[in-house]
Every structure is written in C-alpha cells, then in structure tokens.
Amino acid sequence: MSDIARRFPENPLLMPKDLKASTAELQIISLLNPGVFVFENKTWLLVRVAESITQKEGVIFFPAVNALGKVEIIEIPLNDPDLIANDARVIKYKGLDYLTTLSHLRLLASDDGIHFYEPEDTELLMGSGILEQFGIEDCRVSKIEETYYLTYTAVSENGVGVGLRTTKDWKNFENKGMILPPHNKDCAIFEELINGKYYALHRPSSVEIGGNFIWLAESFNGVHWGNHKCIAKTRHGQWDSARVGAGAAPIKTEKGWLEIYHGANAEHKYCLGAFLMDLEDPSKIIARSTEPIMVPQESYELSGFFGYVVFTNGHVVNGDQLTIYYGAADEFVCGAHFSISEILSTLEL
C-alpha cells in the first residue's frame, strides 16, 4: 500500500545510540514519537526516551520510580508462575501491569529541522510522584498565546492518565498534575480558544463496553475538563479497526480543524490518517480518511522494538507544508513532509 508521505532521505533522524542514558545503570532501548514546537527560531523535539537495564538469563528486570523519586530495579524470576511476559512492552505480574521500560522526555534542538542535538543547558523531564512512577510518555505540545501546554501520558500501578505541565521559557515548568484520570491518553489541546473555551482531544479506553475512541473535551481554564463527547470511533474491517488516537494539536484551515491521527488494526499495524472538524463546533466531523495517509513500509518502520508502526504526536506547519516528526517501529525518530491541501483532498464525507 502506498501513501502520500515524503519521508526525509536522512531517516532515521535519531536512534538510541545517538543519546546517552540518564544514569549509568540504565541503557536506552528506544526513542519514540516526540512532541514538537518552534522556539527561538529553532525546531525542538521533546523525545520520549525509553530506558531499561541489561537483562540476564533466568530473571527479568525493569525500572520504576519509587516513592522517594529514585529509580529502583524490580527483579522477577522468569519461572515465577505469576509472571506473564509475552509482550515486549508490558509485563503482567500478580494481576498488575508493569512497563518493561521507564520513559522520560528529553529536549533536542535543530537549526534545519533535520539534524538535532541536545543543548547542554536543558534538563530531562522526568516522572514525578506516585502517579508517574512508571514514567511519562508521548508528549504533545500546544502553544496558546505565550504559554506552552505539555500534555503527556503518566503511567503508574494505578493506571494510565494524562498529566499537564506548562512553561513559557522552557526553563521553568509548572506541574498541573493529572488532568484526565485513568484510563486515558493521546491528549492534544487546540492552539486557539473557540468561543472563549479551551478544547482538547483525548482517548479514554474501555475493555468491556465501548473501545479506544477519540473524544473531545471543553475547559474554561485549560486544566479542568468537561462536556466530553465521543467524536471518532474505530471502523470495522478498515485500517483503524482496533484503536484510534489523536496526534498533535489540530491544524486550523479554511475548511475546518484538521487532525492527524493514528489508527491500528487487530494485527497492531499502526498507520496515520486524518479527519476534519467544524471550525465553530469541533464535535462535528466533516470528513475523514478512508485510506491512511501514511503506512509503515520502510525498513526502519517495519523492524524495531515494536515493528509495523508509524506514530506521531508532533508537527510543524509552514503554509501548505506540514512536517511531521514520528516514531518508527517504537525505536527511531523520523520525519516526513506532507501537503495540507493534498491531505484535505483525500478526505471523504
């Protein structure tokens, strides 16, 4: 299956070997889909860095943050009857879920949008508190006036929810805590108020009734959210049949709010598509992709920590050009250009 993405010839832009681990006892397993923003005439990535510890025979190790904010290593024998370890990403032990890696967010800058480096004066954004003890992941960055809103997935033994931090200078951050409780993720805040209200896309999940659908929420202050509405569901038999989730902040166009989203099928193949929301009432979907605009097809998208994945939560808009930075195979950071008008032309009612 072909797509309309124009991938960077330099892909992958970033690989695990390109960065140093946060501590001596950990190693970087993968770099994943970054949040993206422009600041001081540079393109910045807020990359999710997933780390773990070198494994040894007969035992499985994984890191977590304890109540004191320190990383500790949990060790479980592989022959423990209470251990289920058949997924590279998640461990089930005594009825509870644990991640095989511990993620934090790291700031990288670029003068050309292709070659990225880690400035010496930037700090790692780490999980904080009991609700982030298994790390923070998949950050979306939205700018409203002079404030940057960082929505991210906060993971702990209590579940997966949405955390929020804000900043104006990328040096000082204000932690707003968990704004959407478990089970929720994929939260992207619109970069403009609509009729005086903040809007955000998010994805609550249900394993019994419902599914992994995209919802819309409203707020008067960007922190407390309500009036939730389900606006985009999975589609049986199509490329987004198993789960859907928002990418970065919606893009304002003359035709409506354009959202790039990810969809996966039952075989866990992740593709990108798009849908269009009404400018005045974004709960109304005007049109949506029938076919994905990007599918995993390059070697670095097919093979990695978790293959057959293209996943984005960050982009830069420059006129009609949309530059998407995406995670490939849950291991590499890559880039691709799109034409916004071309994407719009592919959408159907």
N, C-alpha and C positions, 0 to 999 in steps of 0.2 A: 504494500500500500504506500503510495507516495503522499507527500504533504506539501505545504506552501512555505515551510521554514527555509530560510537561507542561513545555514549554520556557519559559524565562524570557521575559517580554514585552520585557525590556531587551536581549535578544540582538541582535548580538554584544556581549559584555561588554568585550572587548578587541580592538583592531585594531592593525595595525602602526604606524599613525600616532600611537597613544597613548603609545608609548615612544620614548626616544632610543637611537640606535645606540651600540654600545660604543666605537667610535672614529670619528674624523672622516671617514676614507676609506671606511667601510662604511655600508650602508643596510639597514634591517630589511625583509626580504622577507615574512616570515610569523611569526605566533605560533601555536604548536602546543600540543597536549594537555598540560596541566600535571599535575604531582604535587600532591596536596592534603593539608593537615593543619591541625589546630587547635592554636594555641599562644598562651598569654597572652590567652585569651578573644577571639581574632581568627581568622578563616578566612584561611589563607595558600595562595597558589598558587606553585608552583615551575615557572614557564612556560618552555617551550623557545622560545628566540628564535633564528630563523634569519636570518643576515645574508649579504650578498654585496656586490659592487661594481657600480657603474653600468657597463653594457656599452656597447661602441662597435662600429660596423659593421666586419665582417670579422674580428673577434677575439672569442674567448670568454675571460672572466676568471673565476677562482674563488679564494676564500681558503683557506689551510691554515695550521696552526701548525707552525713549523719546530723543529729540534732544540733551539733556544735558548728555546723557548716564545713566540716572537714570531710575529705574523700576517704571512704573506707572500702576495703575489698571484701566482698562476700564470697565464700567458698562453699561449694556443694559437691559431694562425690557424684560422679556420673551414674553410679549404680543405685542411687537413692530412689526408692520406689515412688516418692512424692514429687520427683522431678520430671517435667516434660520439656524437652529441649530439641524440638524438631523444627524450629523456626530460627533463622539466623538473627532475627531482630528481637524476639521476645522469649523469655523463659517463664514457665509456669511452675511454681513451687508451693506445695501445700495450699493449693487453691488461690494463690495470689500471683499476679503478673509482675515480672521484672524485665527491665530492658537489658540487653546484652552489652550495650554501650552507654556511656554517660556523655551527654551533649552540652556544649556551651556555645556562645555566639562570639565571633571574632571579626573585628573591623579591618577591612583591606581597602586600599585606595588605588586609583588609576588615573593617569593623565590622558589616556587614549581610549579607555573603556575596554581594553584587551589585556594589557599587562598590569597585573595587580601586585602590590607589595603591602607589607604590614608596617605602618609607621611606628617608630619607637615609642612615641608618647601616648599610644592608645592602650586601653586596658581591656582585658577579657570580660565579657558579660557572662557571669556565672549564675547558676541557680541559687536562690536564697530562701531559706525557711523550709518548713516541713512539706509544703505543697509543691516544692520544686526539687525534692531530694533526689529524683532520678534525672534531673537536668531540664534544660529549656531548649526548645526546638522551633524550627520553621517560622522565623520571624517575618512579619510583614511590616513595612514602614510606610506610614502615611503622613504627609505634611499638610497641616491646616494653619494658615497664617504663618506664624513664626515657630510653631511647635511641631515637633516630630512625635508621632504616636507609634510605639513599638508594641504590636500585639504578637504574642508567641504562645506556643504550646508549653504548658507547665505540667510536668509529669511527676507523680509520686505514687506511693502504695494506695493512696486514697482515690486515684483516678487521674484522668487527663482533662485539664481545663485550660482556659485562656487567661494568660497574665497580661498586664499592661504596664509599661514604663514610658515616661515621656522625657524629652530633652529639647533644649534649644541650641546647645553648643556642642553636643556630643562629648562633653567632659563631665557634666553634672546630670544625673538621672534621678527622676522621682518615681518611686515604685508605687503604683496604684493598687497592687495586689491582684487577686483573681477576680476578673470582671464577669466571666461566664463559667459556672461550675461544671464538674464532670457530668456526662462525658461530652466534651466539646472541643473543637479545634478549628483550624482553617479560617481564622477571623481576619477580615480585611475591612478597614474603615474607609469610607468615602472621603476624598480630599476636599470636599466642599459641603457646607451645610445646605440642606434642602428645606425651604420654608421654615428656617430657623432651627432645624433639628439635625443632629448627627445621625448618620446611617452606617450600618455595618453588615457585611455578610458573615455568616458563621455556619458551623456544621455540628449540631448535636447528633448523637447516634443512639440507635435503639436496636438491640439484638432480638427483641421479641415482637414488637409491633412497629411498623414504620421501616426506616432504613437510614442509610448515610446520605442525607439530602442537604441541599443548600437552603439556608434560612436567611431572612432579613430582620434586623432589629433597629429600633429607634432609641435616641437618647437626647436629653436636654443638656448634658454636660460631658459626654464622651466617656463616662465611667459607669454610670448606672443605666442599664438597658432594659427595654420592654417592648410591648406590642409586637412580639415575634410572629413572623409569618413564613411558612414554607413556600419557597418560590421555584425551586428547580429540583426535580427528582431523577432518580436513575431510570433508565429506559430498557425494558426487557429486550434481549436479543441484540442490543447495539453495543458499541464500543465502551459506553459508560453505564453498563448494566449493573455493576456491583456497588460502586460508590462514586460520588461526585464531591468536589470541594473547591472553594474559591481559591484563586491565585492571589495576585496583588490587588491594590485598590482599583476600583473601576475607573475606566478612562472616559472622560466626558467628550462626546462627539455631537455633531448636529442632529444625528439620528437617535441618540439615546446614550445611556451609560453602557459602555462595552466592557464586559468582564471576560477575562481569560481564565478558564477553569480546568481542573484535571478530572479525568474520569478513568475508572478502571473496570475491567471485566472480571469474570469469575476466575480467570487464569492469572490474575494480578498483573496484567499488562496495563501500564499507565500511559495515557495519551493526553493531549491538550485539545480543548475545544473552546468555543466562545458562545456567549449569549448577550442579548441586548435588552436593557431595561428602560422603561419610560423615564424621561428626564424629570418630570414632576412627581411621579409616583413609581419609584423603582421596584415596588412589589409586583408590577405588571411586566411580564416578559413579552417583548415584542417579537423576537426571533431567536433562533438557536442553531448551533451547528448540527447538521445531520451526520457529516463525516468529520473526523478530527482534523485540526489544522497542523498538528504535529504528532508523529508516531515514532516510537523508538525503532531505529533502523541502522544507525551507525554502530560500529563495534563497541565504542565506549558507552553506548546506551543499552546495548544488549547484554553486556557482560560486565559484572562488577560485584559489589557487596550484595545487591539485590537487583537482578537484571530485568530487562524489558521495561525500563522506567524513564520517562521524561516528566519532570515535575517542576513547576515554577511558582514562586511567590514574590517575584521582584522584576521590575522592568523600568526602562527609561523611555519617555515619549519625546520625539523631536519632529514636530509637524506630522507628516503621514508615516514616518518611520517609527516603528515600535521595536525596541531592542529588549529582548527577553533574556534574562540570565536564569539558567535552570540547572537542576540536579539531574545527572545522568547515571542510571544504574545504582542509585543511592551511594555513589562513591566519588564522582567527579563533578566539578562546576564547569559549565559550558555556556556559550552564548549563541544567539540566533537573531536575525533581523526578520521583521515582517512588515508588510504594508497594511496599515489600518483599514484603508479603503478596500483592499483585497479581502481582508478578513470579513468586513461587513458584507461584501458581495457574495460570500459563501453561505451566509445565514439564511435560514428559511423560517417562515411563519409557523 
